[in-house]
Amino acid sequence: MKKENMLNAALKNLELTAEKIRLDPDIHEKFKYPKRCLIVSIPTRMDDGSIRVFTGYRVQHNMERGPCKGGIRYHPDVTLDEVTALAMLMTWKCAVVNIPYGGAKGGVVCDPKKLSGGELERLTRRYTSEIGIIIGPDKDIPAPDVNTTSEVMGWIMDTYSMNVGHSVPGVVTGKPLSIGGSKGRWEATGRGCVYVSLEALKYKKIDPKKATVVIQGYGNAGSAVARLIAKEQARVIAVSDSRGGIYRKEGLDVNKVIEFKKRTGSVIGFPGSKKISNEELLTLPCDVLVPAALENVITKENASRIKARIISEAANGPITPEAGEILHGKGVLVVPDILANAGGVTVSYFEWVQSLQAYFWSEEEVNQKLKKIMVNAFNDVVRVMEKEKVDMRLAAMMLGVGRVAEAARVRGLYP
Ligand code: GLU
């Protein structure tokens, strides 16, 4: 699926939801469009002394329930349509887990693997300065997303703070702990995904200790899911990264795989495992499949061959709408991105609260509060799913869009 279609898919999902909840047509019209899109040029001094101009975006979809919130991704394929679709997803995601935010997203068209540390820092600082006119702790709070690290978040915090003349830790989340980051933030997306996957297993009456798990993508989210679900004694039988996958029927020692990838740059070649392609990995028989890489990996071409019983979307938008229909028809329980990966933004919310209050919580407190929010949200969505006899994505959308619509209704239209 082309990137442009991601926005079409988001609008289509909104339309289906609007019909189902009988959304006021005026509010539906408003929700179709982002509140603000900012396109910036980012002139960056390269190491060879030349200047290269990168393009960056920050899109704020809706701020009716609170300040906008959402990550920043660095990727060569970033487009304005994609960032807009992802900003819209953030609006619904924050509403599903009921945290007081609207949705935003940012992106820079670049390949961070081809930039030096210095180039990456200068690009980040100039991008931050350019979007500085619309971000802020009570306006819009960026965070990590694809290819952006806590180090990048630290530069964003520093640049914004230097521009306003004082330290503003609440302007960004996913920061290093030494400047106001939260304990547990870095693994929060994976941890939240594991909490809802365990609930999904319970719902399907599968014993986690007997469950097999396949994970596509071994970055921040994927490797955390592997580590935490293995702690529940589930068997992780296959994992992959952008270079391909590895399989071991008896289960992989996921911590050793993490170490191996750190050392060699890839999971490929892990001793005792069999090399498989990403495509083969997706169609392996398993109880839980976790797509934790990029969007549109499960399409109408491969959906009918998927043999998982549950899919937990750790990535944003890994399943196309046509594939979603096929999977629903096959009885696969798909825990949608706006629920399955909402652990990241939930702990971002905790980080923002801690940064604003300058009072920091223990890791146990963070994880405990995260679990409560994720399990409650899962059960809220299941209730809608059963009552309305819809799939889980539509149920989550109905819950999320309904909450934003209620905020829009009581606020009314200005002027
Ligand atoms: N990028 C993450 C997401 O898509 C986290 C956003 C945040 O923490 O604000 O949910």
Residues whose N, C-alpha, C, O or C-beta is under 5 A from the ligand:
A	BS01	LIG	K69 G70 G71 I141 A143 P144 D145 N341 G344 V345 S348
